[in-house]
């Protein structure tokens, strides 16, 4: 299965069935979020990495409350 061809919402559905797919969410968003955090703040790279870890942990913990009618990226 080529995960790159699936939408974020399809990946979320897979993650809800098997947590091993969560790495795809991290792969898709880690660099984008890091660039965004660097642009809007003056925190160090290490602080951004800690913040990203907290963000992805929160996403993982709340993955089952994701509304299928919503867009994941927002």
N, CA, C and O atoms as a Tripos MOL2 file, in Angstrom:
@<TRIPOS>MOLECULE
protein
  296   295    74     0     0
PROTEIN
NO_CHARGES

@<TRIPOS>ATOM
      1 N           0.8500   -1.1750    0.0000 N.3       1 UNK1
      2 CA          0.0000    0.0000    0.0000 C.3       1 UNK1
      3 C           0.8950    1.2370    0.0000 C.2       1 UNK1
      4 O           1.7860    1.3670    0.8390 O.2       1 UNK1
      5 N           0.6520    2.1370   -0.9410 N.am      2 UNK2
      6 CA          1.4180    3.3750   -1.0250 C.3       2 UNK2
      7 C           0.7030    4.4440   -0.2060 C.2       2 UNK2
      8 O          -0.2690    5.0470   -0.6620 O.2       2 UNK2
      9 N           1.1980    4.6720    1.0100 N.am      3 UNK3
     10 CA          0.5590    5.6240    1.9220 C.3       3 UNK3
     11 C           0.6170    7.0540    1.4030 C.2       3 UNK3
     12 O          -0.2350    7.8730    1.7470 O.2       3 UNK3
     13 N           1.6130    7.3610    0.5810 N.am      4 UNK4
     14 CA          1.7590    8.7200    0.0470 C.3       4 UNK4
     15 C           0.5660    9.1270   -0.8090 C.2       4 UNK4
     16 O           0.2760   10.3160   -0.9420 O.2       4 UNK4
     17 N          -0.1240    8.1560   -1.3880 N.am      5 UNK5
     18 CA         -1.2610    8.4510   -2.2590 C.3       5 UNK5
     19 C          -2.5600    8.6520   -1.4850 C.2       5 UNK5
     20 O          -3.5560    9.1090   -2.0460 O.2       5 UNK5
     21 N          -2.5510    8.3100   -0.1940 N.am      6 UNK6
     22 CA         -3.7610    8.4340    0.6120 C.3       6 UNK6
     23 C          -3.8940    9.8300    1.1980 C.2       6 UNK6
     24 O          -2.8960   10.5030    1.4560 O.2       6 UNK6
     25 N          -5.1180   10.2530    1.4040 N.am      7 UNK7
     26 CA         -5.3610   11.5460    2.0430 C.3       7 UNK7
     27 C          -5.0460   11.4400    3.5340 C.2       7 UNK7
     28 O          -4.9400   10.3440    4.0840 O.2       7 UNK7
     29 N          -4.9010   12.5850    4.1680 N.am      8 UNK8
     30 CA         -4.6830   12.5990    5.6210 C.3       8 UNK8
     31 C          -5.8210   11.8890    6.3420 C.2       8 UNK8
     32 O          -5.6010   11.1240    7.2810 O.2       8 UNK8
     33 N          -7.0240   12.1520    5.8930 N.am      9 UNK9
     34 CA         -8.1890   11.5610    6.5300 C.3       9 UNK9
     35 C          -8.1920   10.0350    6.3980 C.2       9 UNK9
     36 O          -8.6030    9.3290    7.3190 O.2       9 UNK9
     37 N          -7.7360    9.5350    5.2550 N.am     10 UNK10
     38 CA         -7.6290    8.0820    5.0720 C.3      10 UNK10
     39 C          -6.5480    7.5040    5.9940 C.2      10 UNK10
     40 O          -6.7110    6.4130    6.5410 O.2      10 UNK10
     41 N          -5.4620    8.2320    6.1570 N.am     11 UNK11
     42 CA         -4.4030    7.7890    7.0730 C.3      11 UNK11
     43 C          -4.9260    7.7460    8.5050 C.2      11 UNK11
     44 O          -4.6320    6.8060    9.2450 O.2      11 UNK11
     45 N          -5.6990    8.7540    8.9010 N.am     12 UNK12
     46 CA         -6.2690    8.7770   10.2530 C.3      12 UNK12
     47 C          -7.1340    7.5400   10.4680 C.2      12 UNK12
     48 O          -7.0750    6.9180   11.5290 O.2      12 UNK12
     49 N          -7.9280    7.1850    9.4780 N.am     13 UNK13
     50 CA         -8.7590    5.9860    9.5750 C.3      13 UNK13
     51 C          -7.8820    4.7480    9.7930 C.2      13 UNK13
     52 O          -8.2150    3.8850   10.6060 O.2      13 UNK13
     53 N          -6.7640    4.6630    9.0680 N.am     14 UNK14
     54 CA         -5.8530    3.5320    9.2410 C.3      14 UNK14
     55 C          -5.2180    3.5350   10.6370 C.2      14 UNK14
     56 O          -5.0730    2.4840   11.2610 O.2      14 UNK14
     57 N          -4.8430    4.7190   11.1160 N.am     15 UNK15
     58 CA         -4.2430    4.8330   12.4460 C.3      15 UNK15
     59 C          -5.2280    4.3740   13.5140 C.2      15 UNK15
     60 O          -4.8400    3.7380   14.4940 O.2      15 UNK15
     61 N          -6.4830    4.6940   13.3230 N.am     16 UNK16
     62 CA         -7.5050    4.2860   14.2860 C.3      16 UNK16
     63 C          -7.6280    2.7610   14.3470 C.2      16 UNK16
     64 O          -8.0460    2.2170   15.3690 O.2      16 UNK16
     65 N          -7.2750    2.0830   13.2850 N.am     17 UNK17
     66 CA         -7.3110    0.6230   13.2430 C.3      17 UNK17
     67 C          -5.9730    0.0000   13.6580 C.2      17 UNK17
     68 O          -5.9380   -1.0870   14.2360 O.2      17 UNK17
     69 N          -4.8670    0.7060   13.3530 N.am     18 UNK18
     70 CA         -3.5310    0.1850   13.6310 C.3      18 UNK18
     71 C          -2.5810    1.3620   13.8550 C.2      18 UNK18
     72 O          -2.2820    2.1070   12.9220 O.2      18 UNK18
     73 N          -2.1160    1.5280   15.0740 N.am     19 UNK19
     74 CA         -1.2940    2.6830   15.4450 C.3      19 UNK19
     75 C           0.0400    2.7510   14.7130 C.2      19 UNK19
     76 O           0.6960    3.7920   14.7260 O.2      19 UNK19
     77 N           0.4460    1.6710   14.0820 N.am     20 UNK20
     78 CA          1.7170    1.6830   13.3570 C.3      20 UNK20
     79 C           1.7060    2.6610   12.1860 C.2      20 UNK20
     80 O           2.7670    3.0680   11.7130 O.2      20 UNK20
     81 N           0.5430    3.0350   11.7220 N.am     21 UNK21
     82 CA          0.4350    3.9930   10.6190 C.3      21 UNK21
     83 C           0.6530    5.4360   11.0710 C.2      21 UNK21
     84 O           0.7480    6.3310   10.2310 O.2      21 UNK21
     85 N           0.7330    5.6790   12.3710 N.am     22 UNK22
     86 CA          0.8930    7.0480   12.8740 C.3      22 UNK22
     87 C           2.1860    7.6940   12.3760 C.2      22 UNK22
     88 O           2.2530    8.9160   12.2420 O.2      22 UNK22
     89 N           3.1940    6.9000   12.1070 N.am     23 UNK23
     90 CA          4.4490    7.4370   11.5850 C.3      23 UNK23
     91 C           4.2580    8.2250   10.3040 C.2      23 UNK23
     92 O           5.0040    9.1650   10.0350 O.2      23 UNK23
     93 N           3.2660    7.8500    9.5150 N.am     24 UNK24
     94 CA          2.9840    8.5890    8.2750 C.3      24 UNK24
     95 C           2.5180   10.0070    8.5810 C.2      24 UNK24
     96 O           2.8730   10.9410    7.8620 O.2      24 UNK24
     97 N           1.7350   10.1790    9.6260 N.am     25 UNK25
     98 CA          1.3010   11.5270   10.0310 C.3      25 UNK25
     99 C           2.5130   12.3630   10.4310 C.2      25 UNK25
    100 O           2.6330   13.5260   10.0450 O.2      25 UNK25
    101 N           3.4060   11.7620   11.2060 N.am     26 UNK26
    102 CA          4.6210   12.4670   11.6150 C.3      26 UNK26
    103 C           5.4530   12.8320   10.3860 C.2      26 UNK26
    104 O           5.9300   13.9610   10.2730 O.2      26 UNK26
    105 N           5.6280   11.8890    9.4740 N.am     27 UNK27
    106 CA          6.4070   12.1520    8.2590 C.3      27 UNK27
    107 C           5.8200   13.3090    7.4560 C.2      27 UNK27
    108 O           6.5610   14.1160    6.8950 O.2      27 UNK27
    109 N           4.5080   13.3920    7.4020 N.am     28 UNK28
    110 CA          3.8520   14.4370    6.6090 C.3      28 UNK28
    111 C           3.9290   15.8180    7.2470 C.2      28 UNK28
    112 O           3.9840   16.8220    6.5370 O.2      28 UNK28
    113 N           3.9330   15.8800    8.5560 N.am     29 UNK29
    114 CA          3.7660   17.1660    9.2220 C.3      29 UNK29
    115 C           4.9500   17.6660   10.0390 C.2      29 UNK29
    116 O           4.9820   18.8470   10.3860 O.2      29 UNK29
    117 N           5.9060   16.8350   10.3560 N.am     30 UNK30
    118 CA          6.9890   17.2570   11.2470 C.3      30 UNK30
    119 C           7.7800   18.4380   10.6840 C.2      30 UNK30
    120 O           7.9710   19.4380   11.3770 O.2      30 UNK30
    121 N           8.2320   18.3360    9.4580 N.am     31 UNK31
    122 CA          9.0340   19.4210    8.8720 C.3      31 UNK31
    123 C           8.2070   20.6900    8.6980 C.2      31 UNK31
    124 O           8.6950   21.7890    8.9620 O.2      31 UNK31
    125 N           6.9720   20.5490    8.2600 N.am     32 UNK32
    126 CA          6.1090   21.7200    8.0710 C.3      32 UNK32
    127 C           5.8820   22.4450    9.3900 C.2      32 UNK32
    128 O           5.9840   23.6690    9.4630 O.2      32 UNK32
    129 N           5.5730   21.6760   10.4340 N.am     33 UNK33
    130 CA          5.3400   22.2850   11.7380 C.3      33 UNK33
    131 C           6.6080   22.9100   12.2960 C.2      33 UNK33
    132 O           6.5540   23.9760   12.9090 O.2      33 UNK33
    133 N           7.7490   22.2600   12.0910 N.am     34 UNK34
    134 CA          9.0070   22.8050   12.5770 C.3      34 UNK34
    135 C           9.3080   24.1450   11.9000 C.2      34 UNK34
    136 O           9.7120   25.1000   12.5630 O.2      34 UNK34
    137 N           9.1130   24.2140   10.5970 N.am     35 UNK35
    138 CA          9.3350   25.4800    9.8800 C.3      35 UNK35
    139 C           8.3790   26.5600   10.3760 C.2      35 UNK35
    140 O           8.7720   27.7130   10.5530 O.2      35 UNK35
    141 N           7.1420   26.1860   10.5950 N.am     36 UNK36
    142 CA          6.1460   27.1400   11.0870 C.3      36 UNK36
    143 C           6.5400   27.6570   12.4690 C.2      36 UNK36
    144 O           6.4980   28.8630   12.7130 O.2      36 UNK36
    145 N           6.9180   26.7650   13.3640 N.am     37 UNK37
    146 CA          7.3140   27.1790   14.7150 C.3      37 UNK37
    147 C           8.5540   28.0720   14.6790 C.2      37 UNK37
    148 O           8.6490   29.0390   15.4350 O.2      37 UNK37
    149 N           9.4930   27.7520   13.8090 N.am     38 UNK38
    150 CA         10.7010   28.5710   13.6810 C.3      38 UNK38
    151 C          10.3580   29.9690   13.1760 C.2      38 UNK38
    152 O          10.9660   30.9560   13.5890 O.2      38 UNK38
    153 N           9.3830   30.0390   12.2860 N.am     39 UNK39
    154 CA          9.0000   31.3250   11.7070 C.3      39 UNK39
    155 C           8.2580   32.2130   12.6960 C.2      39 UNK39
    156 O           8.4470   33.4290   12.6980 O.2      39 UNK39
    157 N           7.4120   31.6180   13.5410 N.am     40 UNK40
    158 CA          6.5780   32.4400   14.4220 C.3      40 UNK40
    159 C           7.1530   32.6310   15.8220 C.2      40 UNK40
    160 O           6.5920   33.3760   16.6250 O.2      40 UNK40
    161 N           8.2640   31.9660   16.1190 N.am     41 UNK41
    162 CA          8.8180   32.0840   17.4660 C.3      41 UNK41
    163 C          10.3380   32.1850   17.4070 C.2      41 UNK41
    164 O          10.9570   32.0160   16.3560 O.2      41 UNK41
    165 N          10.9040   32.4600   18.5470 N.am     42 UNK42
    166 CA         12.3660   32.5450   18.6260 C.3      42 UNK42
    167 C          12.9250   31.4170   19.4920 C.2      42 UNK42
    168 O          14.0310   31.5280   20.0210 O.2      42 UNK42
    169 N          12.1650   30.3350   19.6360 N.am     43 UNK43
    170 CA         12.6320   29.2330   20.4690 C.3      43 UNK43
    171 C          13.7100   28.4290   19.7390 C.2      43 UNK43
    172 O          13.7550   28.4020   18.5090 O.2      43 UNK43
    173 N          14.5590   27.7880   20.5020 N.am     44 UNK44
    174 CA         15.6670   27.0290   19.9300 C.3      44 UNK44
    175 C          15.1710   25.7670   19.2260 C.2      44 UNK44
    176 O          14.0190   25.3610   19.3820 O.2      44 UNK44
    177 N          16.0510   25.1670   18.4600 N.am     45 UNK45
    178 CA         15.7420   23.9160   17.7580 C.3      45 UNK45
    179 C          15.3380   22.8370   18.7560 C.2      45 UNK45
    180 O          14.3930   22.0880   18.5080 O.2      45 UNK45
    181 N          16.0460   22.7510   19.8840 N.am     46 UNK46
    182 CA         15.7350   21.7470   20.9030 C.3      46 UNK46
    183 C          14.3510   21.9700   21.5040 C.2      46 UNK46
    184 O          13.6110   21.0170   21.7500 O.2      46 UNK46
    185 N          14.0050   23.2380   21.7410 N.am     47 UNK47
    186 CA         12.6820   23.5580   22.2730 C.3      47 UNK47
    187 C          11.5940   23.2320   21.2550 C.2      47 UNK47
    188 O          10.5200   22.7530   21.6180 O.2      47 UNK47
    189 N          11.8750   23.4930   19.9860 N.am     48 UNK48
    190 CA         10.9090   23.1490   18.9330 C.3      48 UNK48
    191 C          10.7140   21.6460   18.8620 C.2      48 UNK48
    192 O           9.5890   21.1750   18.6960 O.2      48 UNK48
    193 N          11.7970   20.8860   18.9850 N.am     49 UNK49
    194 CA         11.6850   19.4250   18.9610 C.3      49 UNK49
    195 C          10.8330   18.9250   20.1220 C.2      49 UNK49
    196 O          10.0130   18.0240   19.9520 O.2      49 UNK49
    197 N          11.0270   19.5100   21.3020 N.am     50 UNK50
    198 CA         10.2080   19.1390   22.4640 C.3      50 UNK50
    199 C           8.7400   19.4790   22.2150 C.2      50 UNK50
    200 O           7.8470   18.6900   22.5220 O.2      50 UNK50
    201 N           8.5100   20.6550   21.6600 N.am     51 UNK51
    202 CA          7.1400   21.0880   21.3780 C.3      51 UNK51
    203 C           6.4930   20.1820   20.3300 C.2      51 UNK51
    204 O           5.3260   19.8150   20.4620 O.2      51 UNK51
    205 N           7.2370   19.8290   19.3060 N.am     52 UNK52
    206 CA          6.7110   18.9160   18.2820 C.3      52 UNK52
    207 C           6.3520   17.5670   18.8880 C.2      52 UNK52
    208 O           5.3280   16.9760   18.5450 O.2      52 UNK52
    209 N           7.1940   17.0880   19.7850 N.am     53 UNK53
    210 CA          6.8910   15.8170   20.4420 C.3      53 UNK53
    211 C           5.5880   15.9240   21.2250 C.2      53 UNK53
    212 O           4.7650   15.0090   21.1950 O.2      53 UNK53
    213 N           5.4010   17.0390   21.9250 N.am     54 UNK54
    214 CA          4.1560   17.2530   22.6760 C.3      54 UNK54
    215 C           2.9530   17.3310   21.7430 C.2      54 UNK54
    216 O           1.8880   16.7910   22.0420 O.2      54 UNK54
    217 N           3.1340   18.0040   20.6170 N.am     55 UNK55
    218 CA          2.0400   18.1390   19.6460 C.3      55 UNK55
    219 C           1.6320   16.7750   19.1010 C.2      55 UNK55
    220 O           0.4460   16.4450   19.0700 O.2      55 UNK55
    221 N           2.6070   15.9870   18.6740 N.am     56 UNK56
    222 CA          2.2860   14.6730   18.1060 C.3      56 UNK56
    223 C           1.7240   13.7260   19.1560 C.2      56 UNK56
    224 O           0.8960   12.8730   18.8360 O.2      56 UNK56
    225 N           2.1570   13.8610   20.3900 N.am     57 UNK57
    226 CA          1.5820   13.0500   21.4610 C.3      57 UNK57
    227 C           0.1090   13.4110   21.6560 C.2      57 UNK57
    228 O          -0.7350   12.5290   21.8160 O.2      57 UNK57
    229 N          -0.1940   14.7110   21.6420 N.am     58 UNK58
    230 CA         -1.5810   15.1540   21.7880 C.3      58 UNK58
    231 C          -2.4380   14.6680   20.6180 C.2      58 UNK58
    232 O          -3.5790   14.2480   20.8130 O.2      58 UNK58
    233 N          -1.8920   14.7240   19.4160 N.am     59 UNK59
    234 CA         -2.6200   14.2280   18.2430 C.3      59 UNK59
    235 C          -2.9100   12.7390   18.4100 C.2      59 UNK59
    236 O          -4.0310   12.2860   18.1770 O.2      59 UNK59
    237 N          -1.8980   11.9870   18.8130 N.am     60 UNK60
    238 CA         -2.0670   10.5450   18.9840 C.3      60 UNK60
    239 C          -3.1200   10.2300   20.0480 C.2      60 UNK60
    240 O          -3.9560    9.3450   19.8630 O.2      60 UNK60
    241 N          -3.0710   10.9590   21.1560 N.am     61 UNK61
    242 CA         -4.0120   10.7120   22.2500 C.3      61 UNK61
    243 C          -5.4530   11.0450   21.8550 C.2      61 UNK61
    244 O          -6.3990   10.4890   22.4150 O.2      61 UNK61
    245 N          -5.6150   11.9510   20.8930 N.am     62 UNK62
    246 CA         -6.9530   12.4030   20.5090 C.3      62 UNK62
    247 C          -7.3890   11.8980   19.1360 C.2      62 UNK62
    248 O          -8.3790   12.3820   18.5870 O.2      62 UNK62
    249 N          -6.6730   10.9460   18.5850 N.am     63 UNK63
    250 CA         -6.9280   10.4830   17.2280 C.3      63 UNK63
    251 C          -8.3320    9.8950   17.0520 C.2      63 UNK63
    252 O          -8.9010    9.9680   15.9630 O.2      63 UNK63
    253 N          -8.8820    9.3210   18.1020 N.am     64 UNK64
    254 CA        -10.2060    8.7030   17.9740 C.3      64 UNK64
    255 C         -11.3420    9.7180   18.0490 C.2      64 UNK64
    256 O         -12.4900    9.3820   17.7570 O.2      64 UNK64
    257 N         -11.0380   10.9480   18.4340 N.am     65 UNK65
    258 CA        -12.0810   11.9740   18.4600 C.3      65 UNK65
    259 C         -12.0880   12.8040   17.1750 C.2      65 UNK65
    260 O         -12.8520   13.7610   17.0550 O.2      65 UNK65
    261 N         -11.2410   12.4360   16.2240 N.am     66 UNK66
    262 CA        -11.1970   13.1440   14.9490 C.3      66 UNK66
    263 C         -12.5210   12.9870   14.2280 C.2      66 UNK66
    264 O         -13.0250   11.8760   14.0580 O.2      66 UNK66
    265 N         -13.0770   14.1090   13.8080 N.am     67 UNK67
    266 CA        -14.3400   14.1130   13.0660 C.3      67 UNK67
    267 C         -14.0550   13.8810   11.5840 C.2      67 UNK67
    268 O         -13.3080   14.6400   10.9660 O.2      67 UNK67
    269 N         -14.6350   12.8600   11.0310 N.am     68 UNK68
    270 CA        -14.3580   12.4900    9.6440 C.3      68 UNK68
    271 C         -14.7570   13.5610    8.6300 C.2      68 UNK68
    272 O         -14.2460   13.5760    7.5100 O.2      68 UNK68
    273 N         -15.6610   14.4480    9.0140 N.am     69 UNK69
    274 CA        -16.1040   15.4920    8.0950 C.3      69 UNK69
    275 C         -15.1680   16.7010    8.1060 C.2      69 UNK69
    276 O         -15.3370   17.6200    7.3050 O.2      69 UNK69
    277 N         -14.1920   16.7080    9.0000 N.am     70 UNK70
    278 CA        -13.2710   17.8350    9.1110 C.3      70 UNK70
    279 C         -11.9740   17.5320    8.3640 C.2      70 UNK70
    280 O         -11.6590   16.3850    8.0510 O.2      70 UNK70
    281 N         -11.2510   18.5880    8.0990 N.am     71 UNK71
    282 CA         -9.9610   18.4380    7.4350 C.3      71 UNK71
    283 C          -8.8780   18.2890    8.5020 C.2      71 UNK71
    284 O          -8.8010   19.1110    9.4160 O.2      71 UNK71
    285 N          -8.0530   17.2700    8.4040 N.am     72 UNK72
    286 CA         -7.0600   16.9900    9.4390 C.3      72 UNK72
    287 C          -6.0180   18.0980    9.5610 C.2      72 UNK72
    288 O          -5.6510   18.4710   10.6750 O.2      72 UNK72
    289 N          -5.5460   18.6200    8.4630 N.am     73 UNK73
    290 CA         -4.4330   19.5790    8.4970 C.3      73 UNK73
    291 C          -4.7470   20.8370    9.3060 C.2      73 UNK73
    292 O          -3.8450   21.4580    9.8690 O.2      73 UNK73
    293 N          -6.0070   21.2040    9.3610 N.am     74 UNK74
    294 CA         -6.3360   22.4040   10.1450 C.3      74 UNK74
    295 C          -6.3340   22.0730   11.6170 C.2      74 UNK74
    296 O          -6.5870   22.9470   12.4470 O.2      74 UNK74
@<TRIPOS>BOND
     1     1     2 1
     2     2     3 1
     3     3     4 2
     4     3     5 am
     5     5     6 1
     6     6     7 1
     7     7     8 2
     8     7     9 am
     9     9    10 1
    10    10    11 1
    11    11    12 2
    12    11    13 am
    13    13    14 1
    14    14    15 1
    15    15    16 2
    16    15    17 am
    17    17    18 1
    18    18    19 1
    19    19    20 2
    20    19    21 am
    21    21    22 1
    22    22    23 1
    23    23    24 2
    24    23    25 am
    25    25    26 1
    26    26    27 1
    27    27    28 2
    28    27    29 am
    29    29    30 1
    30    30    31 1
    31    31    32 2
    32    31    33 am
    33    33    34 1
    34    34    35 1
    35    35    36 2
    36    35    37 am
    37    37    38 1
    38    38    39 1
    39    39    40 2
    40    39    41 am
    41    41    42 1
    42    42    43 1
    43    43    44 2
    44    43    45 am
    45    45    46 1
    46    46    47 1
    47    47    48 2
    48    47    49 am
    49    49    50 1
    50    50    51 1
    51    51    52 2
    52    51    53 am
    53    53    54 1
    54    54    55 1
    55    55    56 2
    56    55    57 am
    57    57    58 1
    58    58    59 1
    59    59    60 2
    60    59    61 am
    61    61    62 1
    62    62    63 1
    63    63    64 2
    64    63    65 am
    65    65    66 1
    66    66    67 1
    67    67    68 2
    68    67    69 am
    69    69    70 1
    70    70    71 1
    71    71    72 2
    72    71    73 am
    73    73    74 1
    74    74    75 1
    75    75    76 2
    76    75    77 am
    77    77    78 1
    78    78    79 1
    79    79    80 2
    80    79    81 am
    81    81    82 1
    82    82    83 1
    83    83    84 2
    84    83    85 am
    85    85    86 1
    86    86    87 1
    87    87    88 2
    88    87    89 am
    89    89    90 1
    90    90    91 1
    91    91    92 2
    92    91    93 am
    93    93    94 1
    94    94    95 1
    95    95    96 2
    96    95    97 am
    97    97    98 1
    98    98    99 1
    99    99   100 2
   100    99   101 am
   101   101   102 1
   102   102   103 1
   103   103   104 2
   104   103   105 am
   105   105   106 1
   106   106   107 1
   107   107   108 2
   108   107   109 am
   109   109   110 1
   110   110   111 1
   111   111   112 2
   112   111   113 am
   113   113   114 1
   114   114   115 1
   115   115   116 2
   116   115   117 am
   117   117   118 1
   118   118   119 1
   119   119   120 2
   120   119   121 am
   121   121   122 1
   122   122   123 1
   123   123   124 2
   124   123   125 am
   125   125   126 1
   126   126   127 1
   127   127   128 2
   128   127   129 am
   129   129   130 1
   130   130   131 1
   131   131   132 2
   132   131   133 am
   133   133   134 1
   134   134   135 1
   135   135   136 2
   136   135   137 am
   137   137   138 1
   138   138   139 1
   139   139   140 2
   140   139   141 am
   141   141   142 1
   142   142   143 1
   143   143   144 2
   144   143   145 am
   145   145   146 1
   146   146   147 1
   147   147   148 2
   148   147   149 am
   149   149   150 1
   150   150   151 1
   151   151   152 2
   152   151   153 am
   153   153   154 1
   154   154   155 1
   155   155   156 2
   156   155   157 am
   157   157   158 1
   158   158   159 1
   159   159   160 2
   160   159   161 am
   161   161   162 1
   162   162   163 1
   163   163   164 2
   164   163   165 am
   165   165   166 1
   166   166   167 1
   167   167   168 2
   168   167   169 am
   169   169   170 1
   170   170   171 1
   171   171   172 2
   172   171   173 am
   173   173   174 1
   174   174   175 1
   175   175   176 2
   176   175   177 am
   177   177   178 1
   178   178   179 1
   179   179   180 2
   180   179   181 am
   181   181   182 1
   182   182   183 1
   183   183   184 2
   184   183   185 am
   185   185   186 1
   186   186   187 1
   187   187   188 2
   188   187   189 am
   189   189   190 1
   190   190   191 1
   191   191   192 2
   192   191   193 am
   193   193   194 1
   194   194   195 1
   195   195   196 2
   196   195   197 am
   197   197   198 1
   198   198   199 1
   199   199   200 2
   200   199   201 am
   201   201   202 1
   202   202   203 1
   203   203   204 2
   204   203   205 am
   205   205   206 1
   206   206   207 1
   207   207   208 2
   208   207   209 am
   209   209   210 1
   210   210   211 1
   211   211   212 2
   212   211   213 am
   213   213   214 1
   214   214   215 1
   215   215   216 2
   216   215   217 am
   217   217   218 1
   218   218   219 1
   219   219   220 2
   220   219   221 am
   221   221   222 1
   222   222   223 1
   223   223   224 2
   224   223   225 am
   225   225   226 1
   226   226   227 1
   227   227   228 2
   228   227   229 am
   229   229   230 1
   230   230   231 1
   231   231   232 2
   232   231   233 am
   233   233   234 1
   234   234   235 1
   235   235   236 2
   236   235   237 am
   237   237   238 1
   238   238   239 1
   239   239   240 2
   240   239   241 am
   241   241   242 1
   242   242   243 1
   243   243   244 2
   244   243   245 am
   245   245   246 1
   246   246   247 1
   247   247   248 2
   248   247   249 am
   249   249   250 1
   250   250   251 1
   251   251   252 2
   252   251   253 am
   253   253   254 1
   254   254   255 1
   255   255   256 2
   256   255   257 am
   257   257   258 1
   258   258   259 1
   259   259   260 2
   260   259   261 am
   261   261   262 1
   262   262   263 1
   263   263   264 2
   264   263   265 am
   265   265   266 1
   266   266   267 1
   267   267   268 2
   268   267   269 am
   269   269   270 1
   270   270   271 1
   271   271   272 2
   272   271   273 am
   273   273   274 1
   274   274   275 1
   275   275   276 2
   276   275   277 am
   277   277   278 1
   278   278   279 1
   279   279   280 2
   280   279   281 am
   281   281   282 1
   282   282   283 1
   283   283   284 2
   284   283   285 am
   285   285   286 1
   286   286   287 1
   287   287   288 2
   288   287   289 am
   289   289   290 1
   290   290   291 1
   291   291   292 2
   292   291   293 am
   293   293   294 1
   294   294   295 1
   295   295   296 2
@<TRIPOS>SUBSTRUCTURE
     1 UNK1         2 RESIDUE 1 A UNK
     2 UNK2         6 RESIDUE 1 A UNK
     3 UNK3        10 RESIDUE 1 A UNK
     4 UNK4        14 RESIDUE 1 A UNK
     5 UNK5        18 RESIDUE 1 A UNK
     6 UNK6        22 RESIDUE 1 A UNK
     7 UNK7        26 RESIDUE 1 A UNK
     8 UNK8        30 RESIDUE 1 A UNK
     9 UNK9        34 RESIDUE 1 A UNK
    10 UNK10       38 RESIDUE 1 A UNK
    11 UNK11       42 RESIDUE 1 A UNK
    12 UNK12       46 RESIDUE 1 A UNK
    13 UNK13       50 RESIDUE 1 A UNK
    14 UNK14       54 RESIDUE 1 A UNK
    15 UNK15       58 RESIDUE 1 A UNK
    16 UNK16       62 RESIDUE 1 A UNK
    17 UNK17       66 RESIDUE 1 A UNK
    18 UNK18       70 RESIDUE 1 A UNK
    19 UNK19       74 RESIDUE 1 A UNK
    20 UNK20       78 RESIDUE 1 A UNK
    21 UNK21       82 RESIDUE 1 A UNK
    22 UNK22       86 RESIDUE 1 A UNK
    23 UNK23       90 RESIDUE 1 A UNK
    24 UNK24       94 RESIDUE 1 A UNK
    25 UNK25       98 RESIDUE 1 A UNK
    26 UNK26      102 RESIDUE 1 A UNK
    27 UNK27      106 RESIDUE 1 A UNK
    28 UNK28      110 RESIDUE 1 A UNK
    29 UNK29      114 RESIDUE 1 A UNK
    30 UNK30      118 RESIDUE 1 A UNK
    31 UNK31      122 RESIDUE 1 A UNK
    32 UNK32      126 RESIDUE 1 A UNK
    33 UNK33      130 RESIDUE 1 A UNK
    34 UNK34      134 RESIDUE 1 A UNK
    35 UNK35      138 RESIDUE 1 A UNK
    36 UNK36      142 RESIDUE 1 A UNK
    37 UNK37      146 RESIDUE 1 A UNK
    38 UNK38      150 RESIDUE 1 A UNK
    39 UNK39      154 RESIDUE 1 A UNK
    40 UNK40      158 RESIDUE 1 A UNK
    41 UNK41      162 RESIDUE 1 A UNK
    42 UNK42      166 RESIDUE 1 A UNK
    43 UNK43      170 RESIDUE 1 A UNK
    44 UNK44      174 RESIDUE 1 A UNK
    45 UNK45      178 RESIDUE 1 A UNK
    46 UNK46      182 RESIDUE 1 A UNK
    47 UNK47      186 RESIDUE 1 A UNK
    48 UNK48      190 RESIDUE 1 A UNK
    49 UNK49      194 RESIDUE 1 A UNK
    50 UNK50      198 RESIDUE 1 A UNK
    51 UNK51      202 RESIDUE 1 A UNK
    52 UNK52      206 RESIDUE 1 A UNK
    53 UNK53      210 RESIDUE 1 A UNK
    54 UNK54      214 RESIDUE 1 A UNK
    55 UNK55      218 RESIDUE 1 A UNK
    56 UNK56      222 RESIDUE 1 A UNK
    57 UNK57      226 RESIDUE 1 A UNK
    58 UNK58      230 RESIDUE 1 A UNK
    59 UNK59      234 RESIDUE 1 A UNK
    60 UNK60      238 RESIDUE 1 A UNK
    61 UNK61      242 RESIDUE 1 A UNK
    62 UNK62      246 RESIDUE 1 A UNK
    63 UNK63      250 RESIDUE 1 A UNK
    64 UNK64      254 RESIDUE 1 A UNK
    65 UNK65      258 RESIDUE 1 A UNK
    66 UNK66      262 RESIDUE 1 A UNK
    67 UNK67      266 RESIDUE 1 A UNK
    68 UNK68      270 RESIDUE 1 A UNK
    69 UNK69      274 RESIDUE 1 A UNK
    70 UNK70      278 RESIDUE 1 A UNK
    71 UNK71      282 RESIDUE 1 A UNK
    72 UNK72      286 RESIDUE 1 A UNK
    73 UNK73      290 RESIDUE 1 A UNK
    74 UNK74      294 RESIDUE 1 A UNK
